[in-house]
Amino acid sequence: MRILITGGDGFIGSHLAEALQEKGYDVSLLDVKYKNTTHLRCKRVVGDVCRLDDVLEATKGKDLIIHLAAISRVEWGQQNPEKCFNINVLGTLNVVKSAVKTGSPVILGSSREVYGEPSRVPVKEEDPKQPRSIYGVTKLAAENLIISYHFTHGLKYCILRFSNVYGSPRDIPERVIPRFMMAAITNKPLRIHGGGQILDFVFIDYVVSGIVNLVDKISRGEHEVLNECYNIASGVGTSIIELAKLIKEITRSESQIVIEEKRAFDVTRFIGDISKAKEYLNYEVKYSLKEGLTLLHRRLLETHLRGEDGSYS
């Protein structure tokens, strides 16, 4: 099976590319620049999902498109709504237009942010979608575009709603876990907006294995997994303050925990119901948050000790 990953050099995309290539899939990547995947022997197309010609060229001859290219932080969406809309919505439109031409199914990387502030937890896939952030609005619009093209053009799809993914030195440094981890390692304050949030943190290895399971099923013609939405989460909620304390404990840090004003666009409570992903995708989560954070800490230290670029990407 020939697979294109948009955003293939990013945090999730680069790890997924490695895993799919290890299983023997023919993997190609589309991204605006490359850093995390230069070691892979695969086709790397320099291009932008906001340009239809770039997407049309990259998707030629592909059997499956995994669309991960996006503005991937809530705060960045608030800061630049136009850019967030262009990449997350218009970029998705270009992908679905191209997929219709090739007849390829599309796996969309979406987000828990589409639910907004849920009325109950754990949150099921069919629960109301009331995003409160610009980022969440664009992700829901991307989902609706794909579903619309399913009904009007026969596009086959899967939507994966990622919760807070962590676990790699390739993560974006401003996100909460890498930000806390690096602050703790350097004994700087761990700054928390609000402090009352309860969120669902899921380790990158399980996210990748879940996507690989999905790809395997599609490649075998098990099409009952298609045209569905799945929560990709841990199913366990953790308060932000508890997270900060765990990171301090693991890193043996003397950092202070500083509570700052809550941001209006932040969701205060999310725990994902992962029963559907378990049933359809054989998805499983084994590590506790403490075990995952401990492994992340080790990975960060190993990255620095090897003399590699320790920055996040």
N, C-alpha and C positions, 0 to 999 in steps of 0.2 A: 504494500500500500504506500502510495506517495502522499506525504503529508506536508502542508505548509503551516507554520506557526507564525502568525503576526505578533509583533512584540517579542520575537524569539530570543532576543538577547537580554530580556528583562529578568527579574527575580524568579518568577514562576516559569516563564518561557525557557530560560536557559537550562534549568534543571530538568524540565520536561523533555527538551531536545536531547539531552544526554540519555535519559531513561528510554526514550523511544528508539534512539539509535542503537542502544545496547540490545534491544529486542529485535533488531534487524529491519526496522522500518526505514524507508527512504525519506529522510527529513530535509526540508528546506526552510529557511528563515527569511522573514521580512522585517527589517528594523531600520531606524534612521542612522544608527551607528552600532559598532560592535566592540565589545570588551570581554564579556563573560564567556563567549562561545568560540573564541579564536582557536582554541585547541581542538575543536570538532572538525571532522572531515565531512562537511556538508555544504550545500549551496547556501551562501549568505547574500541575499539581495539587499542592497542599500536602497531604501525607498520609504515612502510615507503613505500611510493608509488614507490620508486626506486627499491624495492624488489618485483618481480613478485609474489612470493609465498604469501607474506603478502596481496597483493591486491586480488589474487585469493581466499584466505581464507575469507577476509572481504566481498567480493561481492557475496558469495554463498547465494542463495535464495533471492536475492534482486530484486525488481521490477523496481528500478530507482537508478541511480548513479549520484550524484551531485559532480562534480570534482572541488574542490577549492584549493587543496593542491598545493602550488607553492612557489618559490621565488617571493615575492610580492612587491619588491621595485626596481625601475629602477637603482638606484645607486649601490645596491648590485649586480645586474647583471653585471654592468661594472667592479666591483671590483673582481668578481669571475665568469667569464664566464662559466667555466667547471661545477661548481655546479649549476648554473642557467640552463644550458642545460640539465644536468642530471635530475633535479627535474621537470622542466617545459616541457621537451620534452620526455625523456625516461619514466618519471613518467606517462605522459599521454598515452604513448604507452602501458604501463602495464595496465592502466585502460581500454583502448579500447579492448585490447586482452581479458581481463576478462569479459567485457561487451558482447563481441561476444559469449562467452561461456554461459553466463546466459540469453542472449537475452534481456538484460535491455537497455533502452535508457540512454544516457549520456547527462547531462547538464554541459557544460564546462564554467567555469569562465574565460573569456578572458579579454582583456584590450583595451582601446582607443589607447594604444601605437602601435597597429598593423597598424594604419593609418599613423604614422609618422607625418611629417609636411604637413597638408592638404592644397590643393590648394584653397579650399573654405570652408566656414562654413555657416550654420551647416552641419556637416558631416553625410552623409547617409551610410547605411550599405554596399551598393554596390560600394562606392567610392574606389579609388586606395589604396592599402596597400603597404606602403613604410616605414617600421619601421626604425628608426635611432639609436635605442638603442639595446644592446644585449637582454635585457628583451623583447622588442617588437618583435625582431626576433624569440625568443623562443615561444612567445605566438602565433605568426602567424604560426610557425611550428606545434604547438599543434593543432591549428584549422585545418590545412591542413591534419594532420594525421587523425583526426576524420572524415573529409569529404571524405578522401580516403577510410577509412573503411566503410563508408556509401555506396560508390559505389561498393566496392569489396566484402563486407561481409554483407551488408544490415543493418548496424548499424544505429539506429535512434538516433538523436541528436538535441540539441539546443545549440547555442553559445551565451553567454551573454557578451557583451563588456562593462565592467564597466569603467566609468569615475572616477574622484577623489572622492572616497567614504569617508565620515567622519561622526562623531556624537556620538562616544562611548569612554568611558575610556579604552576599550579593543584594541583600535587602536595602531598601531606601533608608538612609540614616535618620531622616526626620520622623519616621514612624515610631510608634510608642515603644515597642520592645527594643529595637536597636538603639533608640535614643536613651532609654533607661539604662541599657546594658553598658553603653560607652560612658555615660555619665558615672555609673557606679564604678567601673574599672578605673576611672581617673579621679574618683572621690569628689565629683562635682554634684551639685544638688539635683535631685530627681523632681522635676517640676510637673505637677499634676493639675490639669484643668478640671476643677470641680471636685473630683475625688469619689463621688458616689456611683460612678459608672460600673456596671457589671457586663463584661463582654466575653465572647467565646473565641479563644485563641487556639489555632490549629497548626500543627507542625508541618513544614513544607514537604517532608518525605511522604506523608500520608495523602496530602493533596495530589502530589505527582502520581503516586501509585493508584489513586482513584481515577485519575484521568487516563492513565495507561490501561486500566481495566476496561474503561469505557471504549477506548480505541480498539482494544482487542475484540470486544464484543461486536463493534461495528464492522471490523475487518472480517469477522466470521459470519456476518450476515444476520446477527441477532438483533433485528431491527425493532424489537419491543422496547429497547432502551432509548430509541429516537423520539423526537417531538415531546420531550419531557423536560421539566426543571428539577434540579437537585440542589439541596443545601450541602455544601462542603464545609463542614465545621467539626468541632470536637464533641458537641453535645453537653459541654460543661461550662458553667459560668464562673468567672473570676472577677473580683472587684479590682479596680485599678490600684487601689492602695495595697491590696494583698499581692498583686503583681510586683509592685515596687519593693515590698518587703522580701519577697522571694528572690528577686534579683540581687538585693543587698546581701542576703544570706549566702547565695551561691558564689558571689564575687568577693565575699568578705569585705564589703565596702563600708567606709565610714561616712558615706554621703548622707546628707539631710534630705528628708522628704518635704517638699514645699508645696502647699496647696494654693493654687491660683484660681482666678475667676473662671467659672464654667463658660464654655463657648456655646452660643445658641444653636449651632448646627450639629452639635454632638448628640448622638443617640445615647441614652443613659442605661439601656438594658437590652441585651440580645443574647439569647442562647438558641442555637439551631437544633431543630429536630432532624436527625440524620438517618432515621429509619428507612426512608425511601432509597437513599444512596446505598445503604447496607444491603437492601433487598435486590436492587437492580444492578448495582456496580460492584458488589462484594467489597464495598468500602469498609475500612476498619481503622480505628485509632487505638494505639496501644500505649504510647507514652503519656504519662501525666504531664501537666504543665511544668512541674518542677524538673522532671526528667528531661523534657524538651529544652528547657532553659539551660540546664546543666550541659547538655550536648552542644547547644549554641555557643555557650561560653568557651567550651573546649575548641570548637571550630574556629572561633575568633582568635584565640590564642595561637592555634596552629598556623593560621593564615599569617599572623604577624611574625612568628618564629621562622617560617620558611622564607621570610624576606620579601614576600609578595606584597602587592598593593593592598593595604589593609582597609582601604575606603570601601564604602558600600556603593552599590549601583542599582 
